[in-house]
Amino acid sequence: MFGRRRGMETAGSAGQDTSATLTLPHTARLLSCRVLDTVHQPVRQARFEVTDPIGRRIVSGETDPYGGFTAAVPEGQYRLTVTAEGYAPFHGATLVGDPAQPGTGEIVLDAVEPPLLPAPGHWEIDPTHSSIGFIAQHIGFARIRGRFNTFAGAVRIADRMEDSSMHVIIDAASIDTGVRMRDDHLRSADFLDAARYPTVEFYSERFIHRSGSRWAVAGALTLHGASRSVTLDTEYLGLGTGLEGEPRAACRATADLHREDFSLNWQSVLAQGIAAIGSSVEVVLDVQIVHKA
């Protein structure tokens, strides 16, 4: 069934009869799979995606606690992609409905080594190769993207990565959504009140290793005069070398903020009763840090 698998099990065998509990359309067939590691243990919450031959997504989701997933699809040829943190991705093809390929396939994912961590010492954010952006919902369905153009930050990498710390300071007035009138409103007392609160600051409290290259950076964000606990969901991208031979490291992080938590309560309701601006804002950071000699 799949390009890299271990074993086959008949879908109608004892203890494996998924179809017995489902009522399916007569044109539907079951695509079933278990995702395992190299010691035959299930890989939980692996992400899978089934696409048709021209790349259209048919179904997607995550594996269950036993590493399995089952999807009902029409007969035909499909591509299957499986990814999981700490493992090499799998890409394979299968022909659903082929009598010669009945049952459940087992995909074995190969573990990969996480990227090397930056060396202990003091590192600085390189603003020319970094960005701090945000996405807000507008009139209930559209999304507005913006960024802060001026910011600085430092990271102290400890001998034990979990003991590291980070401080980022942002110029609130540097907010930029590409529309001057909107940016002036965001800088006003209705929103950031940049004249009264000129900076936005984040101090980390701890680094938490989740798995593979995934980390959580927990700390305090001070925005609009209010400080709240915030956790950055962070993907560490690894080490590299700049054009002048300087060591660099990179990460990507996201966080969801609620405006009301920081007293950013301005709102306008449209004639249809729809709020002009959503209550939550997604923050997206792409950061490069450079080792400070």
MARMI-361304 format. One record per residue (C-alpha): residue number from 1; residue in three letters; chain; x, y, z. Coordinates in Angstrom, 1 decimal, always signed. Layout:
nr=NUM	rest=ALA	kette=A	xx=X	yy=Y	zz=Z .
...
This chain:
nr=1	rest=MET	kette=A	xx=+0.0	yy=+0.0	zz=+0.0 .
nr=2	rest=PHE	kette=A	xx=+2.7	yy=+2.4	zz=+0.9 .
nr=3	rest=GLY	kette=A	xx=+6.3	yy=+2.9	zz=-0.3 .
nr=4	rest=ARG	kette=A	xx=+7.9	yy=+2.3	zz=+3.2 .
nr=5	rest=ARG	kette=A	xx=+5.9	yy=+0.1	zz=+5.5 .
nr=6	rest=ARG	kette=A	xx=+6.1	yy=-2.8	zz=+7.8 .
nr=7	rest=GLY	kette=A	xx=+3.6	yy=-5.6	zz=+7.4 .
nr=8	rest=MET	kette=A	xx=+0.0	yy=-5.7	zz=+6.3 .
nr=9	rest=GLU	kette=A	xx=-3.2	yy=-6.6	zz=+8.2 .
nr=10	rest=THR	kette=A	xx=-6.5	yy=-7.5	zz=+6.7 .
nr=11	rest=ALA	kette=A	xx=-9.1	yy=-4.9	zz=+7.4 .
nr=12	rest=GLY	kette=A	xx=-11.7	yy=-7.6	zz=+8.3 .
nr=13	rest=SER	kette=A	xx=-9.5	yy=-9.6	zz=+10.7 .
nr=14	rest=ALA	kette=A	xx=-10.4	yy=-10.0	zz=+14.3 .
nr=15	rest=GLY	kette=A	xx=-10.1	yy=-6.9	zz=+16.4 .
nr=16	rest=GLN	kette=A	xx=-9.4	yy=-4.8	zz=+13.3 .
nr=17	rest=ASP	kette=A	xx=-12.8	yy=-4.6	zz=+11.7 .
nr=18	rest=THR	kette=A	xx=-13.3	yy=-0.8	zz=+11.5 .
nr=19	rest=SER	kette=A	xx=-16.0	yy=-1.1	zz=+8.8 .
nr=20	rest=ALA	kette=A	xx=-18.3	yy=-3.1	zz=+11.0 .
nr=21	rest=THR	kette=A	xx=-19.1	yy=+0.0	zz=+13.1 .
nr=22	rest=LEU	kette=A	xx=-19.4	yy=+2.4	zz=+10.1 .
nr=23	rest=THR	kette=A	xx=-22.1	yy=+2.9	zz=+7.6 .
nr=24	rest=LEU	kette=A	xx=-20.4	yy=+4.1	zz=+4.4 .
nr=25	rest=PRO	kette=A	xx=-21.7	yy=+5.2	zz=+1.0 .
nr=26	rest=HIS	kette=A	xx=-21.4	yy=+2.4	zz=-1.5 .
nr=27	rest=THR	kette=A	xx=-18.7	yy=+4.3	zz=-3.4 .
nr=28	rest=ALA	kette=A	xx=-16.5	yy=+4.8	zz=-0.3 .
nr=29	rest=ARG	kette=A	xx=-13.5	yy=+2.8	zz=+0.7 .
nr=30	rest=LEU	kette=A	xx=-11.4	yy=+2.8	zz=+3.9 .
nr=31	rest=LEU	kette=A	xx=-7.9	yy=+4.1	zz=+3.9 .
nr=32	rest=SER	kette=A	xx=-6.3	yy=+2.9	zz=+7.1 .
nr=33	rest=CYS	kette=A	xx=-2.8	yy=+3.2	zz=+8.5 .
nr=34	rest=ARG	kette=A	xx=-0.6	yy=+2.9	zz=+11.6 .
nr=35	rest=VAL	kette=A	xx=+2.4	yy=+5.1	zz=+12.1 .
nr=36	rest=LEU	kette=A	xx=+5.2	yy=+3.6	zz=+14.1 .
nr=37	rest=ASP	kette=A	xx=+8.8	yy=+4.4	zz=+15.1 .
nr=38	rest=THR	kette=A	xx=+11.8	yy=+2.2	zz=+14.4 .
nr=39	rest=VAL	kette=A	xx=+11.2	yy=+0.1	zz=+17.6 .
nr=40	rest=HIS	kette=A	xx=+7.6	yy=-0.5	zz=+16.6 .
nr=41	rest=GLN	kette=A	xx=+6.1	yy=+2.0	zz=+19.0 .
nr=42	rest=PRO	kette=A	xx=+3.1	yy=+4.1	zz=+17.9 .
nr=43	rest=VAL	kette=A	xx=+3.7	yy=+7.7	zz=+17.0 .
nr=44	rest=ARG	kette=A	xx=+0.9	yy=+9.8	zz=+18.5 .
nr=45	rest=GLN	kette=A	xx=-0.4	yy=+13.0	zz=+17.0 .
nr=46	rest=ALA	kette=A	xx=+1.6	yy=+12.5	zz=+13.8 .
nr=47	rest=ARG	kette=A	xx=+0.1	yy=+14.8	zz=+11.1 .
nr=48	rest=PHE	kette=A	xx=-1.2	yy=+13.1	zz=+8.0 .
nr=49	rest=GLU	kette=A	xx=-2.5	yy=+14.5	zz=+4.7 .
nr=50	rest=VAL	kette=A	xx=-4.1	yy=+12.6	zz=+1.8 .
nr=51	rest=THR	kette=A	xx=-4.1	yy=+14.4	zz=-1.6 .
nr=52	rest=ASP	kette=A	xx=-5.3	yy=+13.4	zz=-5.0 .
nr=53	rest=PRO	kette=A	xx=-2.9	yy=+13.1	zz=-8.0 .
nr=54	rest=ILE	kette=A	xx=-3.0	yy=+16.8	zz=-8.8 .
nr=55	rest=GLY	kette=A	xx=-2.3	yy=+17.9	zz=-5.2 .
nr=56	rest=ARG	kette=A	xx=-5.8	yy=+18.7	zz=-3.9 .
nr=57	rest=ARG	kette=A	xx=-6.2	yy=+17.9	zz=-0.2 .
nr=58	rest=ILE	kette=A	xx=-8.8	yy=+15.1	zz=+0.4 .
nr=59	rest=VAL	kette=A	xx=-8.5	yy=+14.6	zz=+4.1 .
nr=60	rest=SER	kette=A	xx=-6.0	yy=+15.5	zz=+6.9 .
nr=61	rest=GLY	kette=A	xx=-5.7	yy=+15.1	zz=+10.7 .
nr=62	rest=GLU	kette=A	xx=-3.6	yy=+13.5	zz=+13.4 .
nr=63	rest=THR	kette=A	xx=-3.0	yy=+9.9	zz=+14.4 .
nr=64	rest=ASP	kette=A	xx=-4.7	yy=+8.5	zz=+17.5 .
nr=65	rest=PRO	kette=A	xx=-3.0	yy=+7.3	zz=+20.7 .
nr=66	rest=TYR	kette=A	xx=-2.2	yy=+4.0	zz=+18.9 .
nr=67	rest=GLY	kette=A	xx=-0.6	yy=+5.8	zz=+16.0 .
nr=68	rest=GLY	kette=A	xx=-3.5	yy=+5.0	zz=+13.7 .
nr=69	rest=PHE	kette=A	xx=-5.9	yy=+6.8	zz=+11.4 .
nr=70	rest=THR	kette=A	xx=-8.7	yy=+5.7	zz=+9.2 .
nr=71	rest=ALA	kette=A	xx=-10.4	yy=+7.8	zz=+6.5 .
nr=72	rest=ALA	kette=A	xx=-13.2	yy=+7.1	zz=+4.1 .
nr=73	rest=VAL	kette=A	xx=-12.4	yy=+8.1	zz=+0.5 .
nr=74	rest=PRO	kette=A	xx=-13.6	yy=+7.2	zz=-3.0 .
nr=75	rest=GLU	kette=A	xx=-11.7	yy=+4.6	zz=-5.0 .
nr=76	rest=GLY	kette=A	xx=-8.6	yy=+6.0	zz=-6.6 .
nr=77	rest=GLN	kette=A	xx=-5.0	yy=+6.8	zz=-6.4 .
nr=78	rest=TYR	kette=A	xx=-3.7	yy=+9.1	zz=-3.6 .
nr=79	rest=ARG	kette=A	xx=-0.6	yy=+10.6	zz=-2.2 .
nr=80	rest=LEU	kette=A	xx=+0.0	yy=+10.3	zz=+1.6 .
nr=81	rest=THR	kette=A	xx=+2.2	yy=+12.6	zz=+3.6 .
nr=82	rest=VAL	kette=A	xx=+3.0	yy=+11.9	zz=+7.3 .
nr=83	rest=THR	kette=A	xx=+5.0	yy=+14.3	zz=+9.5 .
nr=84	rest=ALA	kette=A	xx=+5.9	yy=+14.2	zz=+13.2 .
nr=85	rest=GLU	kette=A	xx=+8.2	yy=+16.2	zz=+15.4 .
nr=86	rest=GLY	kette=A	xx=+11.6	yy=+14.6	zz=+15.6 .
nr=87	rest=TYR	kette=A	xx=+11.0	yy=+12.3	zz=+12.6 .
nr=88	rest=ALA	kette=A	xx=+11.8	yy=+12.4	zz=+8.9 .
nr=89	rest=PRO	kette=A	xx=+8.7	yy=+13.0	zz=+6.8 .
nr=90	rest=PHE	kette=A	xx=+7.1	yy=+10.2	zz=+4.8 .
nr=91	rest=HIS	kette=A	xx=+5.7	yy=+10.6	zz=+1.3 .
nr=92	rest=GLY	kette=A	xx=+4.1	yy=+7.7	zz=-0.5 .
nr=93	rest=ALA	kette=A	xx=+1.4	yy=+6.6	zz=-3.0 .
nr=94	rest=THR	kette=A	xx=-1.5	yy=+4.2	zz=-2.5 .
nr=95	rest=LEU	kette=A	xx=-4.3	yy=+2.9	zz=-4.7 .
nr=96	rest=VAL	kette=A	xx=-7.5	yy=+2.7	zz=-2.6 .
nr=97	rest=GLY	kette=A	xx=-10.0	yy=+0.0	zz=-3.7 .
nr=98	rest=ASP	kette=A	xx=-7.4	yy=-2.3	zz=-5.3 .
nr=99	rest=PRO	kette=A	xx=-8.2	yy=-5.9	zz=-4.3 .
nr=100	rest=ALA	kette=A	xx=-4.5	yy=-6.7	zz=-4.4 .
nr=101	rest=GLN	kette=A	xx=-3.8	yy=-4.1	zz=-1.6 .
nr=102	rest=PRO	kette=A	xx=-6.4	yy=-4.7	zz=+1.1 .
nr=103	rest=GLY	kette=A	xx=-6.0	yy=-3.9	zz=+4.8 .
nr=104	rest=THR	kette=A	xx=-3.9	yy=-1.7	zz=+6.9 .
nr=105	rest=GLY	kette=A	xx=-0.5	yy=-0.4	zz=+6.1 .
nr=106	rest=GLU	kette=A	xx=+2.2	yy=+0.4	zz=+8.7 .
nr=107	rest=ILE	kette=A	xx=+4.4	yy=+3.3	zz=+8.1 .
nr=108	rest=VAL	kette=A	xx=+7.7	yy=+3.4	zz=+9.9 .
nr=109	rest=LEU	kette=A	xx=+9.2	yy=+6.9	zz=+10.5 .
nr=110	rest=ASP	kette=A	xx=+12.9	yy=+7.3	zz=+11.0 .
nr=111	rest=ALA	kette=A	xx=+14.0	yy=+9.5	zz=+13.9 .
nr=112	rest=VAL	kette=A	xx=+16.2	yy=+12.6	zz=+13.1 .
nr=113	rest=GLU	kette=A	xx=+18.6	yy=+14.3	zz=+15.4 .
nr=114	rest=PRO	kette=A	xx=+17.4	yy=+17.8	zz=+16.6 .
nr=115	rest=PRO	kette=A	xx=+19.5	yy=+20.7	zz=+15.3 .
nr=116	rest=LEU	kette=A	xx=+22.5	yy=+21.8	zz=+17.4 .
nr=117	rest=LEU	kette=A	xx=+21.7	yy=+24.4	zz=+20.0 .
nr=118	rest=PRO	kette=A	xx=+23.6	yy=+27.8	zz=+20.1 .
nr=119	rest=ALA	kette=A	xx=+26.7	yy=+28.0	zz=+22.2 .
nr=120	rest=PRO	kette=A	xx=+26.4	yy=+29.4	zz=+25.7 .
nr=121	rest=GLY	kette=A	xx=+27.0	yy=+33.2	zz=+25.8 .
nr=122	rest=HIS	kette=A	xx=+25.4	yy=+36.4	zz=+24.9 .
nr=123	rest=TRP	kette=A	xx=+23.5	yy=+36.7	zz=+21.6 .
nr=124	rest=GLU	kette=A	xx=+21.7	yy=+39.7	zz=+20.0 .
nr=125	rest=ILE	kette=A	xx=+18.7	yy=+39.8	zz=+17.7 .
nr=126	rest=ASP	kette=A	xx=+19.6	yy=+40.9	zz=+14.2 .
nr=127	rest=PRO	kette=A	xx=+16.7	yy=+43.3	zz=+13.2 .
nr=128	rest=THR	kette=A	xx=+17.7	yy=+43.3	zz=+9.6 .
nr=129	rest=HIS	kette=A	xx=+17.1	yy=+39.6	zz=+9.3 .
nr=130	rest=SER	kette=A	xx=+14.2	yy=+39.3	zz=+11.8 .
nr=131	rest=SER	kette=A	xx=+10.6	yy=+40.4	zz=+11.8 .
nr=132	rest=ILE	kette=A	xx=+7.9	yy=+40.8	zz=+14.4 .
nr=133	rest=GLY	kette=A	xx=+4.5	yy=+40.7	zz=+12.8 .
nr=134	rest=PHE	kette=A	xx=+0.8	yy=+40.3	zz=+13.7 .
nr=135	rest=ILE	kette=A	xx=-2.4	yy=+39.2	zz=+12.2 .
nr=136	rest=ALA	kette=A	xx=-5.8	yy=+40.6	zz=+13.3 .
nr=137	rest=GLN	kette=A	xx=-9.3	yy=+39.8	zz=+12.1 .
nr=138	rest=HIS	kette=A	xx=-11.3	yy=+42.5	zz=+10.4 .
nr=139	rest=ILE	kette=A	xx=-15.1	yy=+42.7	zz=+10.0 .
nr=140	rest=GLY	kette=A	xx=-15.5	yy=+39.1	zz=+11.0 .
nr=141	rest=PHE	kette=A	xx=-13.8	yy=+37.3	zz=+8.1 .
nr=142	rest=ALA	kette=A	xx=-10.9	yy=+39.3	zz=+6.6 .
nr=143	rest=ARG	kette=A	xx=-7.4	yy=+39.4	zz=+8.0 .
nr=144	rest=ILE	kette=A	xx=-5.1	yy=+42.4	zz=+8.4 .
nr=145	rest=ARG	kette=A	xx=-1.4	yy=+41.9	zz=+8.6 .
nr=146	rest=GLY	kette=A	xx=+1.1	yy=+44.3	zz=+10.1 .
nr=147	rest=ARG	kette=A	xx=+4.5	yy=+44.5	zz=+11.7 .
nr=148	rest=PHE	kette=A	xx=+6.7	yy=+46.5	zz=+14.0 .
nr=149	rest=ASN	kette=A	xx=+9.7	yy=+48.0	zz=+12.1 .
nr=150	rest=THR	kette=A	xx=+11.9	yy=+49.0	zz=+15.0 .
nr=151	rest=PHE	kette=A	xx=+12.9	yy=+46.5	zz=+17.8 .
nr=152	rest=ALA	kette=A	xx=+15.9	yy=+45.1	zz=+19.6 .
nr=153	rest=GLY	kette=A	xx=+16.6	yy=+42.2	zz=+21.8 .
nr=154	rest=ALA	kette=A	xx=+19.2	yy=+40.0	zz=+23.5 .
nr=155	rest=VAL	kette=A	xx=+19.3	yy=+36.4	zz=+24.4 .
nr=156	rest=ARG	kette=A	xx=+21.5	yy=+34.8	zz=+27.1 .
nr=157	rest=ILE	kette=A	xx=+22.2	yy=+31.2	zz=+26.3 .
nr=158	rest=ALA	kette=A	xx=+23.0	yy=+29.2	zz=+29.4 .
nr=159	rest=ASP	kette=A	xx=+25.0	yy=+26.0	zz=+29.7 .
nr=160	rest=ARG	kette=A	xx=+21.6	yy=+24.3	zz=+30.2 .
nr=161	rest=MET	kette=A	xx=+19.3	yy=+25.6	zz=+27.5 .
nr=162	rest=GLU	kette=A	xx=+16.3	yy=+25.6	zz=+29.9 .
nr=163	rest=ASP	kette=A	xx=+18.1	yy=+28.2	zz=+32.0 .
nr=164	rest=SER	kette=A	xx=+18.4	yy=+30.7	zz=+29.2 .
nr=165	rest=SER	kette=A	xx=+16.7	yy=+34.1	zz=+29.1 .
nr=166	rest=MET	kette=A	xx=+15.5	yy=+36.7	zz=+26.5 .
nr=167	rest=HIS	kette=A	xx=+14.6	yy=+40.3	zz=+26.5 .
nr=168	rest=VAL	kette=A	xx=+12.9	yy=+42.0	zz=+23.5 .
nr=169	rest=ILE	kette=A	xx=+11.9	yy=+45.7	zz=+23.3 .
nr=170	rest=ILE	kette=A	xx=+9.7	yy=+47.1	zz=+20.5 .
nr=171	rest=ASP	kette=A	xx=+9.0	yy=+50.7	zz=+19.5 .
nr=172	rest=ALA	kette=A	xx=+5.2	yy=+50.9	zz=+19.6 .
nr=173	rest=ALA	kette=A	xx=+5.1	yy=+53.8	zz=+17.2 .
nr=174	rest=SER	kette=A	xx=+6.8	yy=+51.7	zz=+14.5 .
nr=175	rest=ILE	kette=A	xx=+3.6	yy=+49.8	zz=+13.9 .
nr=176	rest=ASP	kette=A	xx=+3.1	yy=+49.4	zz=+10.1 .
nr=177	rest=THR	kette=A	xx=+0.1	yy=+47.9	zz=+8.3 .
nr=178	rest=GLY	kette=A	xx=+0.7	yy=+49.7	zz=+5.1 .
nr=179	rest=VAL	kette=A	xx=-2.1	yy=+52.2	zz=+5.5 .
nr=180	rest=ARG	kette=A	xx=-1.1	yy=+55.5	zz=+7.1 .
nr=181	rest=MET	kette=A	xx=-4.6	yy=+56.4	zz=+8.4 .
nr=182	rest=ARG	kette=A	xx=-5.0	yy=+53.0	zz=+10.1 .
nr=183	rest=ASP	kette=A	xx=-1.4	yy=+53.1	zz=+11.5 .
nr=184	rest=ASP	kette=A	xx=-2.1	yy=+56.6	zz=+13.0 .
nr=185	rest=HIS	kette=A	xx=-5.3	yy=+55.2	zz=+14.6 .
nr=186	rest=LEU	kette=A	xx=-3.4	yy=+52.2	zz=+16.1 .
nr=187	rest=ARG	kette=A	xx=-0.8	yy=+54.6	zz=+17.6 .
nr=188	rest=SER	kette=A	xx=-3.5	yy=+56.7	zz=+19.2 .
nr=189	rest=ALA	kette=A	xx=-5.0	yy=+56.5	zz=+22.6 .
nr=190	rest=ASP	kette=A	xx=-7.7	yy=+54.2	zz=+21.2 .
nr=191	rest=PHE	kette=A	xx=-5.1	yy=+51.4	zz=+20.8 .
nr=192	rest=LEU	kette=A	xx=-1.4	yy=+51.4	zz=+21.7 .
nr=193	rest=ASP	kette=A	xx=-1.3	yy=+55.0	zz=+23.0 .
nr=194	rest=ALA	kette=A	xx=+2.3	yy=+55.1	zz=+21.8 .
nr=195	rest=ALA	kette=A	xx=+2.8	yy=+58.6	zz=+23.3 .
nr=196	rest=ARG	kette=A	xx=+2.1	yy=+57.3	zz=+26.8 .
nr=197	rest=TYR	kette=A	xx=+3.4	yy=+53.8	zz=+26.4 .
nr=198	rest=PRO	kette=A	xx=+6.3	yy=+54.1	zz=+23.9 .
nr=199	rest=THR	kette=A	xx=+7.6	yy=+50.5	zz=+24.2 .
nr=200	rest=VAL	kette=A	xx=+6.3	yy=+46.9	zz=+24.2 .
nr=201	rest=GLU	kette=A	xx=+8.6	yy=+44.6	zz=+26.1 .
nr=202	rest=PHE	kette=A	xx=+8.9	yy=+40.8	zz=+26.6 .
nr=203	rest=TYR	kette=A	xx=+11.0	yy=+39.2	zz=+29.4 .
nr=204	rest=SER	kette=A	xx=+11.3	yy=+35.5	zz=+29.3 .
nr=205	rest=GLU	kette=A	xx=+11.1	yy=+33.5	zz=+32.5 .
nr=206	rest=ARG	kette=A	xx=+11.9	yy=+30.0	zz=+31.3 .
nr=207	rest=PHE	kette=A	xx=+12.6	yy=+27.9	zz=+28.2 .
nr=208	rest=ILE	kette=A	xx=+10.7	yy=+24.6	zz=+28.1 .
nr=209	rest=HIS	kette=A	xx=+11.7	yy=+21.8	zz=+25.8 .
nr=210	rest=ARG	kette=A	xx=+8.7	yy=+20.1	zz=+24.3 .
nr=211	rest=SER	kette=A	xx=+10.1	yy=+17.7	zz=+21.7 .
nr=212	rest=GLY	kette=A	xx=+12.6	yy=+17.7	zz=+18.9 .
nr=213	rest=SER	kette=A	xx=+13.1	yy=+21.3	zz=+17.8 .
nr=214	rest=ARG	kette=A	xx=+9.9	yy=+22.5	zz=+19.5 .
nr=215	rest=TRP	kette=A	xx=+10.3	yy=+24.8	zz=+22.6 .
nr=216	rest=ALA	kette=A	xx=+8.0	yy=+27.0	zz=+24.7 .
nr=217	rest=VAL	kette=A	xx=+9.4	yy=+30.3	zz=+25.8 .
nr=218	rest=ALA	kette=A	xx=+7.3	yy=+31.6	zz=+28.7 .
nr=219	rest=GLY	kette=A	xx=+7.5	yy=+35.1	zz=+30.1 .
nr=220	rest=ALA	kette=A	xx=+5.9	yy=+38.4	zz=+30.7 .
nr=221	rest=LEU	kette=A	xx=+4.7	yy=+40.8	zz=+28.0 .
nr=222	rest=THR	kette=A	xx=+4.2	yy=+44.4	zz=+28.9 .
nr=223	rest=LEU	kette=A	xx=+1.8	yy=+46.2	zz=+26.4 .
nr=224	rest=HIS	kette=A	xx=-0.2	yy=+49.3	zz=+26.8 .
nr=225	rest=GLY	kette=A	xx=+0.9	yy=+49.6	zz=+30.5 .
nr=226	rest=ALA	kette=A	xx=-0.3	yy=+46.0	zz=+31.4 .
nr=227	rest=SER	kette=A	xx=+1.9	yy=+43.0	zz=+32.0 .
nr=228	rest=ARG	kette=A	xx=+0.5	yy=+39.5	zz=+31.3 .
nr=229	rest=SER	kette=A	xx=+2.0	yy=+36.0	zz=+31.1 .
nr=230	rest=VAL	kette=A	xx=+2.6	yy=+34.9	zz=+27.5 .
nr=231	rest=THR	kette=A	xx=+4.0	yy=+31.7	zz=+26.1 .
nr=232	rest=LEU	kette=A	xx=+5.7	yy=+31.7	zz=+22.7 .
nr=233	rest=ASP	kette=A	xx=+5.2	yy=+28.4	zz=+20.7 .
nr=234	rest=THR	kette=A	xx=+8.7	yy=+28.2	zz=+19.2 .
nr=235	rest=GLU	kette=A	xx=+10.3	yy=+26.2	zz=+16.5 .
nr=236	rest=TYR	kette=A	xx=+14.1	yy=+26.2	zz=+16.7 .
nr=237	rest=LEU	kette=A	xx=+15.5	yy=+26.2	zz=+13.1 .
nr=238	rest=GLY	kette=A	xx=+19.2	yy=+25.6	zz=+13.8 .
nr=239	rest=LEU	kette=A	xx=+22.6	yy=+27.1	zz=+13.5 .
nr=240	rest=GLY	kette=A	xx=+24.3	yy=+28.8	zz=+10.5 .
nr=241	rest=THR	kette=A	xx=+27.1	yy=+31.1	zz=+9.5 .
nr=242	rest=GLY	kette=A	xx=+26.7	yy=+34.6	zz=+8.2 .
nr=243	rest=LEU	kette=A	xx=+28.4	yy=+36.3	zz=+5.2 .
nr=244	rest=GLU	kette=A	xx=+31.2	yy=+37.5	zz=+7.5 .
nr=245	rest=GLY	kette=A	xx=+31.6	yy=+34.1	zz=+9.2 .
nr=246	rest=GLU	kette=A	xx=+29.6	yy=+35.1	zz=+12.3 .
nr=247	rest=PRO	kette=A	xx=+27.6	yy=+32.3	zz=+14.1 .
nr=248	rest=ARG	kette=A	xx=+23.9	yy=+32.7	zz=+13.7 .
nr=249	rest=ALA	kette=A	xx=+20.9	yy=+30.9	zz=+15.0 .
nr=250	rest=ALA	kette=A	xx=+17.2	yy=+31.2	zz=+14.0 .
nr=251	rest=CYS	kette=A	xx=+13.8	yy=+30.4	zz=+15.3 .
nr=252	rest=ARG	kette=A	xx=+10.1	yy=+31.0	zz=+14.5 .
nr=253	rest=ALA	kette=A	xx=+7.6	yy=+31.7	zz=+17.2 .
nr=254	rest=THR	kette=A	xx=+3.8	yy=+32.4	zz=+17.5 .
nr=255	rest=ALA	kette=A	xx=+1.5	yy=+33.5	zz=+20.2 .
nr=256	rest=ASP	kette=A	xx=-2.2	yy=+34.4	zz=+20.5 .
nr=257	rest=LEU	kette=A	xx=-3.0	yy=+37.5	zz=+22.4 .
nr=258	rest=HIS	kette=A	xx=-6.4	yy=+38.8	zz=+23.6 .
nr=259	rest=ARG	kette=A	xx=-6.7	yy=+42.6	zz=+23.3 .
nr=260	rest=GLU	kette=A	xx=-8.9	yy=+42.9	zz=+26.4 .
nr=261	rest=ASP	kette=A	xx=-6.1	yy=+41.4	zz=+28.5 .
nr=262	rest=PHE	kette=A	xx=-4.1	yy=+44.6	zz=+27.8 .
nr=263	rest=SER	kette=A	xx=-7.0	yy=+47.0	zz=+28.1 .
nr=264	rest=LEU	kette=A	xx=-7.1	yy=+47.5	zz=+24.3 .
nr=265	rest=ASN	kette=A	xx=-10.9	yy=+47.7	zz=+24.3 .
nr=266	rest=TRP	kette=A	xx=-11.7	yy=+50.0	zz=+21.5 .
nr=267	rest=GLN	kette=A	xx=-14.4	yy=+48.6	zz=+19.2 .
nr=268	rest=SER	kette=A	xx=-16.7	yy=+49.6	zz=+16.5 .
nr=269	rest=VAL	kette=A	xx=-19.8	yy=+47.5	zz=+15.6 .
nr=270	rest=LEU	kette=A	xx=-20.9	yy=+47.5	zz=+12.0 .
nr=271	rest=ALA	kette=A	xx=-24.5	yy=+47.9	zz=+10.9 .
nr=272	rest=GLN	kette=A	xx=-24.9	yy=+44.1	zz=+10.7 .
nr=273	rest=GLY	kette=A	xx=-23.8	yy=+43.7	zz=+14.3 .
nr=274	rest=ILE	kette=A	xx=-20.4	yy=+42.5	zz=+13.4 .
nr=275	rest=ALA	kette=A	xx=-17.4	yy=+43.7	zz=+15.3 .
nr=276	rest=ALA	kette=A	xx=-15.0	yy=+45.7	zz=+13.2 .
nr=277	rest=ILE	kette=A	xx=-11.9	yy=+44.2	zz=+14.9 .
nr=278	rest=GLY	kette=A	xx=-11.5	yy=+40.7	zz=+16.4 .
nr=279	rest=SER	kette=A	xx=-10.7	yy=+40.2	zz=+20.0 .
nr=280	rest=SER	kette=A	xx=-7.6	yy=+38.1	zz=+19.4 .
nr=281	rest=VAL	kette=A	xx=-4.4	yy=+38.9	zz=+17.6 .
nr=282	rest=GLU	kette=A	xx=-1.8	yy=+36.3	zz=+16.4 .
nr=283	rest=VAL	kette=A	xx=+1.8	yy=+37.4	zz=+16.8 .
nr=284	rest=VAL	kette=A	xx=+4.4	yy=+35.9	zz=+14.5 .
nr=285	rest=LEU	kette=A	xx=+8.1	yy=+36.2	zz=+15.0 .
nr=286	rest=ASP	kette=A	xx=+10.9	yy=+35.2	zz=+12.7 .
nr=287	rest=VAL	kette=A	xx=+14.2	yy=+35.8	zz=+14.5 .
nr=288	rest=GLN	kette=A	xx=+17.9	yy=+35.5	zz=+13.8 .
nr=289	rest=ILE	kette=A	xx=+20.3	yy=+36.0	zz=+16.7 .
nr=290	rest=VAL	kette=A	xx=+24.0	yy=+36.7	zz=+16.3 .
nr=291	rest=HIS	kette=A	xx=+26.7	yy=+35.7	zz=+18.8 .
nr=292	rest=LYS	kette=A	xx=+28.1	yy=+38.8	zz=+20.6 .
nr=293	rest=ALA	kette=A	xx=+31.9	yy=+38.5	zz=+21.1 .
